[in-house]
Every structure is written in structure tokens, then in C-alpha cells.
């Protein structure tokens, strides 16, 4: 996994609550057996005017000009700003894969659905929870200034606006450590192999029917 | 005295280790696998030269891509076919038990698992699918995981997790005629919202819940995720044990008594503390119908479509406006005046034998309205299908003009050929009414099986509690 380093990224505002993972990546693209290549189909039903199918060349598809990510000023955005309960619904990890492949490294929202939130960290992405009024301020700031970028510093746990306004955010110590060092969860867990084995031995003795 | 909730008991009995910040390793007893969220996990294992920690804990089944008619012709879409073949190949290579297409035991993963006795009280159950919460109906800790976690559980038999907060949803009283656990689930989601359970494990309790069958409890726990909770659960009791006894993966006779003795402890202790408690009076719950594009956009069948002009909160108003526009609905329309084009009865929410019976009881002797283009019944598994046919339910459906299909996820998420066309309106027993969920531009109204069957006959929603 790539290490999460300090960067400054253009912010794109997606002003909707309850953005579900079906919207982030529609079901027809879940037929892929790969982890990559989902970016062109991110938000497919909102982004294009035609019906998308896997394998389509998206460069020739008609764009929905009304969809915010299609606006010229948000091209190259690396930070997605959204409303409550982002990533609700299906557990599909294809959702963070699609956002990552599109170019987003950070999603900021007042709240996230649990599974999506978790899936982001497994892919080197940082979901940031900020209070709803702070998110509201950011929506206004992004709207007001072309090229609005945020400096994201995971070590300091800060977001800094072009005007120098600093927003602090919270993150689990363990998740922060993994992101900063690009650590693979499985490798870390297997360091505790002996603990798992000894637990399993006891568990088998007390509930043998689970191991039949 | 140290009282514990059911969730505390399940968590503590699977705790391998905990770090200073509360991040823990939880041992996983059962890992269910389907074709959509597993190929990248198997590939990851292969790349890292890792093998599954305990192959016997894994049970696999294709369901999302499986066609529901002309099964013998196989899957025509080559991309879908490759995904199912990839699951077959991965399972064969690693010696994982799989119920392939054509096997009578094949079905929607969350119908198949319990039906096989592969979900037991006291277990931790995971699957790369958010509706894994279903299995909590057995007094198990069950939740959906992403593909990276599928790989993690395969490789380590553990999940990295932090303890959730606990919520008790307590339902007491007698459910009215025609009111089901689907209606309880939708009522709860309407109350607390789709993010109301975020960060929580929900336990459903109270005498109404105790009175539900296992099928009813599964429907309820299935929908916990639509309230934002990764896990839903119901304490194990005699109903649970009776359901499990004799199923293929259930404890053998020599271990049965010991298992039941342990399972009897799987309930929240009297006086156990929950972080949040919600109470409902079952007698006041009416049949529910969703009107919008989120499961929280739900009303009793005698309600009227909300009017955004009357909403003070600007975010709520614009969400409602957007939803009504997508759904092609006018504010203040009575729910019972909404006409439907298609009907889907099935899914991991409502594809079990009891759901088939409830729908058939309504369909019996009737005819699907001429204005309804398609009414399809998709049993949750081959075994559900066989049981329904044994009871003659297929004949009732077919005589009434419903299509009787083969098992799979089908039009719940429309990954196979079963889908809505743009603008079509569907009464569906599934779990999500998101934009495009049942097909791009399709309009979904979530209801119970009885409500779906009644809507099929009338061509619009009707109140089954009045029939």
C-alpha cells in the first residue's frame, strides 16, 4: 500500500447527503475480477448521459454537464467534499477503488457509513469527519474561490485552506500509523500468529461443533 | 454484578487481542463467500503466497450474477460468467466447499447459510456483503466486510475491529393483521434514519421479536444495515434451536446438548446497559411503503407523499425534491394511488419460504393486474424453491400470472438480466431503493411480500391490513 504523505489538493464539492455506494460505482462494473480501472465509471449514472457498461471507452461518452465533477474548475480534484452518511449501502470496496482510481485521496463529510469508512483505510485513502457546520463552511469556501485547495497533513491531523484557516480532525492512532507507513494489515496481524493459534485451540476445546 | 449485553458476550468470546487504542483482533468462525467481492481477495492471497488459515470455515456460493431463467443455458454475459467461473476455480484450487449453479443448495448467500445450519448461535460470521447482518438473527455477531477484509479473514481467521456502541430496539405488543417484520424494519429505519445506527450493533428485543419466526428475525436483522448498523442481532431461544436442529452443518447429536446449553446463555443479561434504547409498540405499526430513494423515505401505506414546500430544513427539502423528481411522484399523492409497472418478490431480505407463503396467500385466486408488465417471484435458494413447489405455491403464483423463477439475487440489485428499465416503477421486497439500484432510472418502492403481491393484483399499493 502507498504511504499517505502530506499534499495539497483541489477540492470538489458533492452537495448531497446519503451518497450510497451504488451511486459511487453502479453494479454492472462489479463484474470485474480486478481491483483497478474503476475510475472512469465512478458516479457513472450521474456523470454520463448514456448507460454505462464495463469496457466502454468513456472518453467518447456524452457527459452530464450538470454534474459537479464534470465542471472544468474541478478537474484534477483530489479531495471530495460531501454531506452526511457518505458511502452508505453496499459493502462493495469497488467504491473506494473507484474514487481512488479517479484521483481522490481524501473524502471529507460530517459522517460516513461504517463499512465504506473502513474500506477507505485499506486502500490508502483518508476519510475525514468534520462537524456539519465546518463542512458547510468548506462548501461555501469552495464555491467562492476557483481552484480552492486544501493542504492535508495527516501527521498533524490538519486541513489548511489557502487563507490559512486550519481545521483539526480526528483519526484512530492505529489507522494513522498504517496509512503513514503504508502498512499491510495482513502482515501486521500475522505478527500475532501465536495469539491467534492459542485462541483457536481454546475456542475449539470449548465449542468443538464450530470446527466439525 | 457485571451484566453484559448479547453483543458484549459475542465480542468478548472472540477477542484474540486488543491494542491500547481499542483496536482488536476478533476471531471469525464462519466466512461466507460469493463471486462479486471475492476474486480480488483470492488474487491478493495468491500474489502474497498465502493460503487460507482455516478452509473449513469458508462456504461459497454464486448468487449475484446467476440467471433466474434458462439456467441450463448458463450465463450469457461473458463478464458475469467469468466472475462465477473465477469463484469456481478459486474454490476448487483451495478445497473450499461451494454450492455451484445448478446445485439445489445454491441460492442467495444469506438464505443458503442459515438453511444449511452454517450459521449458529454464538458465532462470528462475515461475508463480503453488507447484508451479512442477516445472520445475527441466530444470536451471532455477523457483519459485512470489504474485499480487503475478505482477504484478511481468509489469511488470518481474524478481523481488525473496534467495539461498537450498543442499541436496543425493543418491540412489544401484537402485530396487526398483514403486518410483518419487514414493516418493523422499515418503521425503525423511518424513525432513526439510515445513519441512525452508524457505529452501533443493534439488538432487537421485546416480546414481538420473541414471537417472530427465524425467517422474520432474519428479515429484521438483514435490514439493520439500512439503518446504518453493521450488525443486527436477536438473542437465541427455542425458536432458534428448533430451526437449526437437523440441518447439514448443525452440531451432531453427540454435541447437540452441549451446544444448546451454551446457546442458552446468548442473550443480554437482565439490567444490561445499552448506549441507546428505542421502544416501539407493535400494535401501532402499519404496512410500510418507501416513496423515495433512501430506505428512510418511508411511510405507512395510508400516508401521503411528503411535500417539500412544507419542510423547513433546506437539506431535507432539496433531498426530498430530488427524490420526488427521480421517483416521478407528486407531493401529497396518497401512497395507495401510486401505480406500479413491475413486482419483484425475493432477495436476501424476503426470499425465504415464509415470504413465499405470505405472498402466495395474497396471490391465491387472484390475477396480476393487466397494467403490471411483470410480476416475478424469485425464491432465495434451490431448497426454498423445492419446498414452495412441494406446497404448490408455484402453481398459485403461475395461475395468478406471476413468473416463477430460479434462485439468485436477481432484481434486488440487477446484476443479472433481471432489471427495471428507466422510468419503470416496482413494488419490491428487497432492501434498497437507491437511484438506479434495480436498473438505471428504475423506481423502487420497498414493501413486504404480502404488500408486493397485493400491489401486483391491484396495479397500485393497497393496505393488506384491511384485507
Interface residues (C-beta under 8 A of the other chain):
Chain A: X16 X17 X18 X20 X22 X23 X26 X27 X28 X30 X31 X32 X33 X34 X35 X45 X51 X54 X55 X83 X84 X85 X88 X89 X90 X91 X92 X93 X96 X111 X112 X113 X114 X115 X118 X119 X122 X123 X172 X173 X174 X185 X186 X189 X190 X192 X195 X196 X199 X200 X203 X206 X207 X208 X209 X210 X211 X212
Chain B: X14 X16 X17 X19 X20 X21 X23 X25 X27 X29 X36 X37 X39 X40 X43 X48 X50 X53 X54 X56 X64 X65 X77 X79 X80 X82 X83 X86 X120 X122 X123 X128 X129 X130 X132 X144 X145 X146 X147 X148 X149 X151 X152 X155 X156 X157 X158 X160 X162 X194 X195 X198 X199 X228 X230 X249 X251 X252 X255 X258 X259 X262 X294 X315 X319 X322 X413 X414 X415 X432 X434 X435 X436 X437 X440
